[in-house]
Structure formats: structure tokens, C-alpha cells
Amino acid sequence: MKVIFLDIDGVLNTAETFETLYKRYGSAVVSNIEVDGFRLEYLKRIIDQTGAKLVLTSTFRHYFKKENDKIVPTCLRGKNLYVKFLGYDVELYDTIPMNNNSREEQIQEWLSSRDDVDNFVIIDDDPNLFYELKDKLIQTSKIRRNSLLMNFGDSFGLCEKHIYEIVNSLNTKNKVLKK
């Protein structure tokens, strides 16, 4: 199985997303999780070309739970994101564990609990979250954003230029070894 570990903010949305909301509604503060449709289309193309499963690493994973081997929303924000994904025929396969470990450690925990992962990539805008898994990171920003201010800095999100790199990486045979 091929896996995409997916962040949301700075990957499926950027500062431009929120600037557009501000221009449209006079406020960038919304109760919804905003994602750009064209970025979801890029993600869908990657999934179609690789057969990869999506594992949510974003803090938005708190809005979902696993029920009968399916990831389902637990609140309105989760439902809104779930519906947006379904609109592009994108399905969440799982989420990484929710604990006090780092995101990288949570991904490693998820991987160590499986024996069916052949290859994976991590799509995230924050390179400072990864050390041991940095070679698996597809970074969607030039620098780390200040998450407290929701300032995406040089974040450009998932772009068409990332598609080839991700597809090529996932389609390369590379059995994941358990620690």
C-alpha cells in the first residue's frame, strides 16, 4: 500500500485562500475549514496515478474518528471537510495517533503498527517537524510559517509542480521497514 500523510493548512490552502475569503466576506475568520478546489484536484490526480491512501496528519484530524474501519466526521467542521473531499472523490483512509508526541513520531507510530506499507510521502508545509523522515517530505512552503498568527509566509500550497515529484516518489518500489 502507498500512503500520503497529509497536512491541510499550507498544503490545501494558503494565505491567498484567506485573502480571497476576506475580500469576499469582509473577514477571513470562518467557522469552516477552507481548502482550494484546484489543490484538491491535484491531490485527486496524485491518488489516481498512484492508488495511494490518505492519512490525515493535520490537527484537523481531531474532527474525525474511525468507525467500522471508516474515517467519519465528529463535528460540523469535520463534516464540511469530509464533504469537500467527497466532492473530489477523495477519501480519508486513516489519521495518525493523537498523543503528545511530535508529528514525525506519530507518523512513525502509525507506520510501525502496519506491515502493508510499501511506500509513503509526507505532504506538509513545515519542514521543522521532520528530521528522520525529511527525505519523505514534499514541502509546500519555502519557510516555516508562524502558526500562531496563521501567517503562511512563503507558503504556496500543493502545486501542479509537486504532482510529478509525488507520483514518481510513490511509484518507486521502496518497501518500508519497521523499526
Secondary structure, DSSP 8 states (H G I E B T S, - for coil): -EEEEE--BTTTB-HHHHHHHHHHHS-S--SS----HHHHHHHHHHHHHH--EEEE-SGGGGGEEEETTEEEESSHHHHHHHHHHHHTT--EEEE---SSS-HHHHHHHHHHT-S---EEEEEES-GGG-STTGGGEEE-BSS--BTTTTB-TTB--S-HHHHHHHHHHHTS-------
